[in-house]
Amino acid sequence: MKFFHLSDLHLGKRLREFSLVEDQEYILNQILSLAESERPDGVVIAGDVYDKAVPSVEAVRLFDEFLVRLAAITPHIFVISGNHDSPERIAFGSRLLGAAGIHLSPVYSGRVSPVTLTDEFGAVNFYLLPFVKPVHVRHFFPQEPADTYTQALDAAIKHMELDESQRNILVTHQFVTGASRSDSEEISLGGSDNVDAQVFRSFDYVALGHLHNAQSCGSENIRYCGTPLKYSFSEVGSEKSVTLVQLGEKGNLTLRTLPLKPKRELVQLRGRFGELIGSYRNATSDYVHITLTDEEDIPDALGKLRLVYPNLMKLDYDNARTRGLAEITGERLPTRSPMELFEAFYELQNNQPMTAEQRVFLEELLEEEG
């Protein structure tokens, strides 16, 4: 059995003030062409279908068209909600669509029943676990320790009652400890969203969503496929792809990556204004970040450069003045989580630290609002 692993489409996303819908339509068409060539038995989309919980009309239309065309190629499509999605919106119509082979994760209810397919080696069980927080899991399993994301995922998986003699696939949307992030992802409270990869030990393959760089986590069978497009300039130089998963008999797993080429690249250029004007051959198409090294400010540099680089997204300076003002540095400033900031503010206002009870209460509030 073979299937495509996709995630983090972020349909409807804007980068700076630029809509990426045209770029997303282009890359979805490329994925459909790959599906036509490979004829997978199924396609997994591991969350963050949309960029917002209430997606734009054009984003919904784009996903609808993609599903219709994909369903004509492959008999099964598996979709879960991610942290950017509304679980209720993704789940809408799931019981009707399931009969047509489009399997949508329901809102988490403490119970995750598998969708079972078969091949010449027997059953393959797909478990669709949408993005969950500890507060969601504690609601259904108050007797289980679920204060951390690792504990919550461990509890959720324990109650799936896996038959480990069969091949089991988990589709989920979480941050696995040790995986590398990019600038286009949301970061939770000081890394408190980390999940230890050990909680996934019972699965033959874990199709992860959430992080935007393709990577395996600890072992080959626990994998992020990455986004189909680059969504920040920190991803310049990375290659985007579809992960093709092939399952043989239990214990036999093969992965391949099928490269994707975007309609427009993300490009970073650096140099003096006079050198950059008109010197870049793809100036009219690529999305560009320019760093000017001129010592003097160029009047209306953005407007002038956009005559040559219409998709100029970001402009900054790196010169003696900006370095002196620390406007451009080679390292990131340390960031503090909302929890840490509130604790510092509370201690400043009250001349004493928060109690353990207050800290737990605040963590629950932040989870619910996050």
N, C-alpha and C positions, 0 to 999 in steps of 0.2 A: 504494500500500500504506500502511495506517496501523496503528500499534500504540501501546499504552499503555506508558509508562515509569514504573515504580514502583521503590522501593528502601526499605531500612531499616525494615521492618515492626516489627522488634524484638519479635516475639510472645513473650509471657510476661514482659514488662518490668514492674518495680515502680518507682514514683516515690515516694521516701521509703518509707513502709510500706504504700502503697496499690497493690493489684494493678490493672493497666490492661486486663486481659483483656476485661472487659465493654465498655470503650471501643474496644478493638481490633476486637472482633466487630462493633460498630456501624459502624465506619468501613469495614471490609471489605465489609459488606453494601451500603454506599453506593457503593463501588467496583464491586461487581457490578451495581448499578443503572445506573451510568454505562456499563459494558460492554454491558449490554442495550440502552441507547439508541444508543451509537456503533457497536456491532458491529465492533470492531477485528479486523484479520487476525491479530494476536498481542498478547501481553502480556509485557513484560520486567520481571523482578524482579532488580535489580542488587545483591543481597547483603544480609547481615544480616537474613535471614528471621527468625531467632530472636535473643533477647537474650543467650543463653548457649550455649556449645558443647554442653552437655548440657541441652536444653530440658525444661521441665516437660511432664507428660502433657497438661495442658489446652492448652498452646501448640501441641503437635504435632497434637492433635485439631482445633484451630482452623484450622491451615494445611491439614490434610487436607480439611476441609469446604470451605474456600475454593477449593482446587485442583479438587475434584470439580465444584463449581458453576461455576467459571470455565471449565473444559474443556468444559462444555455450551454455552458462549456463543461461545468463540473457538477456532479450530482449533489454535493454537500458543501455548505458554507457555514462556518461557525463564527459567531460574533459575540464579543463580550463588551461591557461598558468599562471605560477607564475613568481616571480621576477627572478628566475634562468633560465627560459625558454625563447626561442625566440618565440614571439607571432605568427610570420609568419610561423615558422616551425610547431608549434602545430596546426595551422589553415589549413595547407595544406591538400587538399582533403576533406574538411569538408562537402561540398555540396553533394559529392558522398557518403561519409560514413554515413551521416545523414539518408539516405534512408535505410541503413542497421542497424539503431538503435545506431550508434556510433556518438554522438553529440559533436563536438569539438568547443570550443569558437572561433569565428572569431577575427581578430585584432579589437580592440575597435574603433568604428566609431561614437560614440554618441548614437547609437541605439542598444538596447538589446531586442530582441524578444524572448518570452518564447518558450520552447518546452513543449507542453501540453500532459500529459497522463491522463487517466481516470480510475477510479475504481468505486465501488458500491456507493461511496459518492459524485461522480462528478469529476470535473477537478482538476488536480494538475499541476501547472505551474512551470517549472524549468527555472530560469533566470541565464544565464552563464555570469558572469562579470569577465573577466581576471584581473590580477594585473594592476592597473592604478595609475598614479601619478597626482597631480593637473595640471601639464602642459598638460597632455593628455586631461583632461576634459575641461580645458579653451579653448583649440583649437576648440572644437565643440560647447561650450556654453559660448562665451565671455561675454554675458550679465549676467551670474550667478557669484556670489561670489565663487571662488574656489581657494583661496590662501593656504588653509590647506587641509590635507587629509580628515578630517571630512567634510569640505565644498564640496570638490570634490566628495566624495562618496554620499553625500546628493543630489547634483545636478544630478549625474548619475542615482540615484534611482528615483528621482522625474520625470525624463523623461522616465521611464519605463511604466508609466501610469498603475499602478497595479489595478486590480479589487479585492478589499479587502474582498469581499464576498466569494471569492474562496480561496483555499489553495495555497499559494505561497512559493516556495523554492528559496533561493538565494545561488548560489555557487560562492564564491569569495576568494581572496587571499590578506589579509591585516593584519595589526597588530592592534588589538582592545585594547584600553587603559585599563590598569590594569591586562592584561594577563601576565603570567610568561614566561620569555624567558629561553633558555638554551644557552650554549656556541657555539653550532653549527649553530646558525642563524646569518644572516647579520643584523647589526644594522645601522639604518639610522641616519641622522643628528640630534644628540641630542634628539632623541625621536620625531622628527617632523613628523614621519610617523604614529603617533597614530591616530586611528579612534574611535570616541565616539560610544559606542554600541547603542545609541539612534537612530542613522541613520537607523538601521535595524528593527525598531519597527513594520513595516507593514508586516513583513514576518512571516510565521508560523514556518519555520526552516531556519537557516543560516549555511550552510556547509562551514566552514572556513578552509583555508590552510595558511601556513607561519610559525606558531610556532610549535615546535617539541614535546611539552608536551600535552597530552590529557587533555582538560579542557573546562568547560563551562564559559561563560563571562557574568556575571550579571544575566542571566536567563538560564534555561536549554536548550532553543531552539536556543541559539547562541553558537556554539561549534566548538572547534578545536578537530579533532580526533587524532592528533599527528602523528609522523612518524611511519612506521611499524618496523623500526630498530633504535637502539641507534646510534647517530652519533657524540657523544662527551662523554668524561668521566664524564662530569657534569650530565649525564643522568643515571649513575650507580645507580641501586636500583629502577629505574622507571619501570613500566610495560607497554609494548606496546600492542596495541589492534586494532581491527576494530570496529568502531561505527555502530551499526545497528539501523536505524531509522524506526519506525513504525508509520504511520499516519492513524488515524481513521477519523471520521467526523471533521469538522473544530474545532480547539481548543483541540483536543485529540491527544496527542503526547506521545510516549513511546520510551525511549532509552535503549539499552543494549550494553555492550562491550563484544566483543569476543576476548579472549586473544590470543596473538601470542608468539611463543617461537622461538628465533633465533637459527641458526646453531652454532654460537659462541657467548658467552657472553662478555661484557666489564667488566673487573675486575681490581680493585685497590688493590695492595699488599704493605705492609710496614713492614720493619724489617731489621735485619742485613743480610749481604750477605750470611754468613754461614748457617743461619736459612732458607733462602729462596731457596737455591739451592736444587732442588729435592723434596721440601716439599709440592708442590701444586698438587693435583691429576689431575686437568684438564689442566696441564701446556702445553700440546701439542696442545690444541684446542683453548682456550679462547684468546681474545685480552687483553693484560695486560699492565698496568701502574704500575711500581715499584718505590717506594721511599725507598732508602737505608738510614739507620740510623747510619751506621758505621762512626766513627769519622775520619778515614783515608780513602783516595781515594783507591778504588780497581782497580788495573791495568786491563785494557780491561774488565771492568765489563759488558759492553753491550754485547760483544762477548761471554763471558763466560755464561752469563745468557740466551742468545739466544740458547745455546746448550740444555737448559732445557725448555725454554719458546720461541719457535720459532716465536710466534706471539707477542713478546714484542714490544710494540709501543712506549713507553715513559719510560725514566729512569731519575730520579733525586735523589738528596741527601737532607736530612733534618738532620743537625747536628749543633754543636755549631758554626762551621765556616760559613756555609751557612746562618744560622740565623743572624749571625753578619754582613754578607754582604747583608742582606735583600733579599736573593735570593728566600727564601720561606717565605711567610707571610700568616697570617690567614685572611686577608682582601684584597679586590681588590683596586688597585690604581684608583683614579678618572680618567675617560676618558673624552676627549674633542672631540666634533664633528669637522668635517672638516671646517664647517662654523666658529666655535669659534676659531680654530687654525688660519684660514686665517685672521679673524678680528684682532687677537692679533698681527700677523705678520705685517699687514697693519699699525696698530697704531705704532708699533715699528719702522717701516721704515719711516713713514710720520709725526710722532709726533702729530697725530690727528686721531680720530676714523673715520670709514667709514660713509658716509652719508646714509640716508634711501634709496635713489635711487640706490646707489652702492650696498647696501645690497640686495635689491630686485633683481637686475641684477645678482648678484652672486648666489642667491638662485635658480634662473631659470637655470643658467648654471649647477649647481650641480645636479638639478633634471634631466636635459637632459642627463648628463653624468652618473648619478647613475644608 
